[in-house]
Amino acid sequence: MNKRLIIFISLLSLPFPAFAQDEVYDEAALTRMQSDLTFLSSDSLKGRLPGTPESDVARDYIQSRMAEFGLLPFGEEGYLQPFPVAENVKVNYDITGLRMGKKVLIPRVDFYPVAYSSNGQASAKTIYIGYGIIKEDGSYNDYGGKDVGGKIAVLNISSPDGIHPHSAYASYHSLNQRLKIAKEKGALAVLLINPEKTASDVSELFKSILSVDIPVLFVRNQNIEEQLVAKSRKIRLSVNMEEQTRLAYNVIGLVDNGQRKTVVLGAHYDHIGMGTENSLYKGKPAIHNGADDNGSGTTLLLELLSHYGARKDQNYNYAILFFSAEEKGLIGSKFFVEHPTFPLTTVDYMINFDMVGRLRDNRFQISGTGTAREWDSVLSEPSHPLNIKKEASGVGPSDHTSFYNKGIPVLHFFTGTHGDYHKPSDDSDKVNFKGMLLLSDFVKSITLKTAKYDRLTFQKTKSAEQKTVPSFTVTLGIMPDYIFGGPGVKLDGVTENRPAAKSGMIVGDIVIRIGDFIIDDIYSYMRALSAFKLGDITNIVYQRGDKKLESKIQF
């Protein structure tokens, strides 16, 4: 009989890993995970911001563990795969300046350059061009009778009826296009203003210069705005800024079992540092330790490394990938799939672990369950005590998306959001290590079960990608429980002094109606929000235990 067939039949007869129960846990594994996560989420690592020395400490910790278990280095520099990460554009305020007549304006307080600006200088009188809009049918023209040539244009970033999805001028809202028109009309530079506050201020922080070839400054001093609109002013300005990059590192090791198929197990090890970007914390910059996001996924993968690295499962080759710069837009995983260090054609599937440290009541979500025809069968076999919410889509805000986009079946493990998400309070003392051990055992059972298939059958998914996310400008100030199966939206966190908190809602309440809108799930919740604007008052109905409550809210 064929030797491979003998091995295959033997594998099918193996028992699946026993799942840890409340009474019995692998104490050594728990101790390892606690030690790993305590270190990775310690203040000394300062939130593992990509490209920082502290992130490099986490990187080196991971590659030392890979070496300990004899994984083959499969980066470009040993275990490491370096790649560039864009940092915020650096503005040289020794050169960048704005003077109105004899008055010298204060950088960052009164003005700042924007992404559309070029480096350069200009000295001329201003001309107010309103919103800088010209309708193609000739029914509206902010430039009518105005000679912009050789002047500094002052442009209101809103529109005649504001900035909102139903504006009659929505197709003309593009600030980039309006600036290009100003340049074509001969403007030497542009000063942006936002006196009506119906638009969002143009961002002061940006990673790329998208120059329209003239200097562009945003003015946020109301008194200066009024003067620029009232009459022409003599202006002198200059802009000097440059793009910046840092090196970040993926960490890549391979367990080579001599098989023709490879399973990728991945997690991102970065976080958001001091929280100057992407934080939901309202206080001063502070260390965001990211114990759950994603110290937990990193820790779980390190524990799995000890299992697969010890060759306890030789059904596949196992590529162990720790990604950096996920928090900046999946940059590390995107870079890897575009510059793979082993053929992606050998990859049978990828499992991603991102925020797996808050297992509650054995409930967690697996995304990507529609990306392979076989996933339903593999995941439905009752060999575990876990209550799984399945999400078919292969697209989501984590690193599995990069692999799905290359036609590879994926799964994403996720134990849900919470009130500590992207805040300094996401610490290791709140992590459920026994829950992580359950998930670790579940992963081991998956790689045993999938071995009976010659290869998983990739499928494109149609669920989440095809659900239109409506635009909305108001919120309740809640953190939804994304694992809750509905109907309604369950509150996993409530922000103080926001509409939900002011109406008396608490964690655990379930929103079932907002105004006239029935709330079935997160999508109907967002559609309901899109119907309201700031200041609107309506009723909200929510479930608390077996009671149905109703109160007024003001957005």
N, C-alpha and C positions, 0 to 999 in steps of 0.2 A: 504494500500500500504506500501511496505517496507520503513522504515524511512530513510535508507541510500539512497534509490532511490529518495525519495522526495528531500533530500538535494542536490543530484547530479543534478537533473533536475533544481532546483532553481539556482544552480551555473551556469549552462549553460545560464540562462537568464540574468545573471548579465552583465552590460556593462564593457568593458575593461577599464583600467585606461586611462583618457584623457592625451594625450601627451602635454607637455609644448610647446607653440608656441613662436615666437619671441616677441610678445607683452606681454604675461602673463607667469610669472614664480612663483613658490613657493618661495617667498623671504626668508621665515624662513629656508627652506631647503638649499638654496644657502648660507645663513649666517652660518649655521651649518657646511656645507662642507668646506667653506673657513676657518673657525676657526680650524676645525680638521686638514686640510692639512697644514695650516700655522704652526701649532704646530709640526706635525709629520715631516715636512721637514725643520724645523728650524735648525740653526747652533748648537743650544744647544744639539741636539740629535746626532750630529757628524756622520750622515750617517747610523745610526741604524745597525751597524755591529753586527751579531749574537754573543751572549755570552758576550757582553760588558754592562757596567752599563747604557749607553745611550739607547741600545736596550731594556733593562729592563724597562726603563721609558716609552717607547712606548708600551711595553707589559702591563704594569700596567694601562696605559691610556685606552687601549682597554678593559681590564677586568672590569674596573670601569664602562664603558658604558654598558657592558653586565649586570652587576648587577643593573644598573639604570633601565633597561627594564625588569628585572625579569627573565632573561634567566637562565635555570638550569645549574649549573656548571657540565661540562661533560669532564673535563680533568682527570688527575690522582691525581692532587693536587689542588682541587677546579676547576677553569677554566683552569689550566695550565697542559700541558703535557711536562715534561722535556725530553730532549734527548741529547746525546753527539755529539759534532761537532769537527772534527779533525782540529787542527791548524797546521801551518807549523812546521815541526820538528825543535827542538831547538838544535843548535850545540854549544857545550861548547868549545870556542876557547882558554880557559885557558889550555885545555888539547890537543885539536886537533891542530896538527902542521905538518910542512913539512920542512925538512932540506936537502939540497943537498951539500954534503961535509961540509964545514964550513959555507955555506951561509944559513941563516934562511929566508924562504920565508914568504911573508905577507899574512895572511888569508884574503879571499874574493878578494884581489887584484891579488894575484898570483895563488891561488888555493881555492878549497872548496870541502867538501865531497858531494856525490850524494846519491840518494835513494837506490842504489844497495849495498852500503857499509855496513859493519858490524862495530861495535865498536872493537877497538883493536890497536895494534901497530906492526910495522915491521921495521927491519933494515937489509938491504942487498944491493947488487949491482943490477943495473937495466939491463934489456935485452929488446931490441926493437923487438916487435913481429908484426910490421906492422899493418894490420887491424884485426888480430886475426881470420882470416877466414880459414876454411878448407872445401873445396868442397867435397861432398860425392863421386863424380866420380874420385877423385884423381887429377883432372886437375889444382887445385890451392891449395897451402898449405903454409900459412904464418909461420908455425912452422917447416918447413923442415930443419933438421939439427940443430935445436936450443934446448938447454937444459934449460928449464924454472924453473926446480925444485929448490926451495930455493932462488929464485930471485924475484925482483919486476918488473913485466911486464909493459912495456910502450905500450899502444894500441891506434892507430889512429881510431877515431870513424867513419870515412868515409868508403869508399870501393874503390876498384881499379878503378871503373868508376863513383864514386860519389854516393850520396844518392838521388835517384829519382825513380818514379814508374817503369821506363823502364830499370832499372839497371839489368845487367846480374847476379848480386849478390843479388838481392832484397830479396830472401828467406834466406839470411845470414845476413841481416842488423840488426837483433835483438841484441841490446847491451847486454841485459840480458843473452842471449845464449852465446855470445862471452866471457863474463866474466866468465860464468860457465866453459867453455872450458879451460880458463886460469887457473882457480882454479884446474881443473882436471889434468892439466899438471904440477901442483906443484907450481904455483905462490903464494908467500906469501901475495902479495898485487898487486894492479893495479893502474897505473897512466894513466888517459885518456888525450889525446891531440887532437886538431882539427886544424892542421896546414894549411890544404887546404881550410877550410871554405866552403866546399861543403855540410856539414852537419850542423845542428843547434847545438849550444852548449848544453850540458846536463844541465837540469834545476838546479839552485841553491836552489830553493824553492820547497818543497814537503811535503806532509802531512803524508805519510806512509813510513816506512823503509821496503824495499823489498830486504833484505840482501842476497847476494850470499856467505856469510860466510867468506869473506876476506875484509880488508879495501880497499876502492876505492876512489880516489881523482881525481878531474878534474883540470888540469893545464891550465890556460888561459894567461900565460905570454909567449909571442912569443919567447923571447930570451931563456927562460928555455926549451921550446919545442924543439928548434933547438939543444940545448946541449944534451937533452935526446935522440934524434934521432942519433946524431953524434957518441956518444960512451957511454960505460957503465959508470954509475956514482954511487957513494956511497950515499944511501938515508936512512934517518931515518924519519919515519912518525908515527902519531897516530891519531885516530878518536874517539871522544866521543860525542854522540848525543842521544836524546830521543824524542819519540813521545809525543804530547801534545793534550789535549782535553779541551773543554769548554762545559758548559751546555747552550743550547738554549731552547726556549719554544714555542710550539704551544699554542694558546689560543682557547678554545673550549667551546661553549655554545649551549644549545638546547632550542628551542621553542617547547614545548610539547603540541600539540593540540589534543592528543589522537588518532591520525591517525595511520594506519598500514604502511604508506609509509613516507619516509623522503627525503627531498631535501637538498643537501649540497650546501651552498654558500661559496666560499672560495677566499682568496687573501693572498699573502705573504706581510708581513710588514717589512721585512729586506731590507737592501741595502748594499753597499760595503764600508761603513765607509770613510776612508781617501783615498780610491782608490789605495791602494798598491797592490791589486789584481783585475783583470778584468776591470780595467779602460781603457778608450780610450783617456784619457787626457795625454798629453806629458810633462806637467810641474811638479813642485815639488808636493809632497803629499798635498792634499787639501780636505776639507770636500765635500763629494758627497751627496747632500741632497736627491736625488732620489725622487723629487716631483711627477714625472710621474711614475717612476719605484721604488717602487710601492706604493708611498704615495697615488696616485690617486685610485688604486684598494682598498686599505685599507679604504680610505675615502668614496668611493662609498659603500663599504660593511657596514661601520658604519651607513650610511644613510639608507640603506636597513634594517639594524638591527632595526632602529626606526619604520619601517613599519611592519615588520614581528613580532617584539617583542611586538608591541601593538596589536597583533592578528587581524590585518586588513585583513589577508588572512589565513584562517584555513583549506585550502585544504590538507595540508601536515603538518607533523612536519618539522621544519626547523633547520638544524644544521649549525651554523655559525662558520666557521673555519678560523682563522688567522694563517698562517704558517710562521715559521722562517727558515732561512738557505736555501731558494730557490736559492739565488744567488750562493750558494756553491754546487749546484747540486741537487735541489729538495729534500734536505735531510729531511726537516720537513714533507712534505706531504708523502714521502716514509715511514718515520717512522710511521706516523699515520695509513696508510693503512695496515702496518704490525702489528700494535698494536692498533687497533681501540678501541675506548671507547664506542661504540655502534655497534650493528651488521650491517655490510656492506650489508647484505642481505635485509635490510629494505630500502636501498637507491635506489630511483627511478632514479635520475640523479644528476649530479654535474655541477655547473656553476662556472667558474673561472674568476676573474677579475685581469688582469695584464697589466698595461700601458693603462689606459682608459682615460687619461687626456688631450689628444690632438686631439679631434674630429674636423675635418676640412671638411667643405662642407657636413656635416652629413654623411661622409663616414667612415665606420669602418669594421673590419673583425671579423667574427665569425668562429673559428675553431671547429672541432668536429661534423660538421653538418651531417656527414655520420655515426655517432656512434649509432644513433637510427633511426629506419624506419620512425618514426613520425616527425622527426625534420623538414624536408622540408615543410610539411603541416603547422606545428606550426609557422615557421619563414616566410612563404610566404604570410600569411594573411595580407592584406594591412591596418594594424591598426596603422601604425607609419610612420613618415616622414624620416626614416633612409635609407641610401643607403648601403646595406650590401654586402660585398664580402664574399662568403662562401668558406671555406676550409674543405673538408670532413674528413681529418685525425684526429684521436684522439690523435696522438703523436705529441708533440711539446716541446719547451724549457720552460715549465711552469708546475704548479702543477696539472693541469687537467690530465696530462699524468699518474700520479700515480694512479688515479682512473680508467682511461681507461684500464690500465694494469690489473685491477681487474675485468674487464667485466662490468663496469658501464658506461652508456651513459654520455657524457660530452659536454659542450660548453665552449669555451674560448673567452672572449671579449677582443678586442685589437684595439686601435685607431691608431697604426702605430709607426714606428720609426722616429727619427729626429736627428738633429745634436747635441743635448744635451745629447743623450743617453750615460750613464755611464761616464758623465763628471760633474764637479762641477757646471756647468751652468743649470742643470736640477732643476729649482727652481719653486716655486708655482706661481709666477707672470706670468708664461707662460701657465698655466693650464686653460682649457676651462670649467668652472664650470657649465655653462648652458648646455654644451654638456654632461657632466656627469649626469645632471638631466634628460636629454632625455634618457640616457642609463638606469638610475634607473627606470624610468617609463616603459621602454621596458621590463626589467626583471620582473616587476610586471605583465605585460600582459602575459609573457611566463608562469609563474606559474599558472595563471588562465586558460590559454588555455590547458595546459597539463593535467589539472584535469579531462578532459572528457575521458581520456584514463585510462583503468584499470591499465596498467603499460607500460612504454616505452619499446620497443623491441630493445635490444642491438644488434649492428652489428659491426663486425671487419671492419676496413677500409683498403683500399688498395692503397690510393693515395700517400701521402708524404712518408710513410714508404718504399714504393717500388721504389721510385725515387732515383737512385744512385747519390750521391753527389760526383763529381769528385775531385781529389786532385789537388790543384793548389798552386803555389809559388809566384804569382804576383797578384797585385790588382790595380784597378783604383784610389783607395783612395776616395770611395764614400760610402754614406749610402743609400741603396736602399729604395724606398717606397714600402713596402711589401703589401700594400693594393691596389696599382695601378693594374688595371685589364689587362693591356697590350693592344696591343703587345708592347714589349720592356721593358726596366727597367728604371723607373723614379727615378731621383736623389732627395733624401730627405735631403742630406747633402754632402758637398764637403770639403775634407781635404786639407789645404794649402800645397803647394810644393809637391803634389803628381800628378801622371800622368793626371788625369781628370782636376784638377785645372790648371796645366801648359798648357793644351791644350785649355783653355778658357771656359771650361764647368762650368755651374752654376746650383744652385738648381732649379728644375723644368724641366730641360732638360731630354729627353728620349733617351736612347741608343738603337739604332735599328740595328747596325752592328759593329762588331769588326773584322778587317781584312776581311776574307772570311766568317765569321760566322754570320748568321742572328740571332738576339737576339729576341726571342719571350717572354721569361719570365726569372725568376731568375735562373732556372735550365740551360737553354741554355746559359745564361751569365756565369755561373760557368764552363760549359763545354768549352766555348770559352777561358776563362782564363787559363784552364789547358793545352792549346796548346802552351802557351807562357812561356818564362823564362826571368829572370832578364836581362835587357839590350836590349831586342827585341824592334824593331820599327815597327809600323803598322799604318793603318788608322782607325779612328773611325768615324762613321756616327751617328748623333743624331738629334732629332727633338726639335726645340725651337719654341713653338707656331705653326704657319703655315709654318715655314721655316725649310728646311732640311739642316743641316750644316755638314761639314766634315773637319777633321784636323788630323794631325799626333800625335801619342803618343809614348812615350818611357817608357817601364816598368822599 
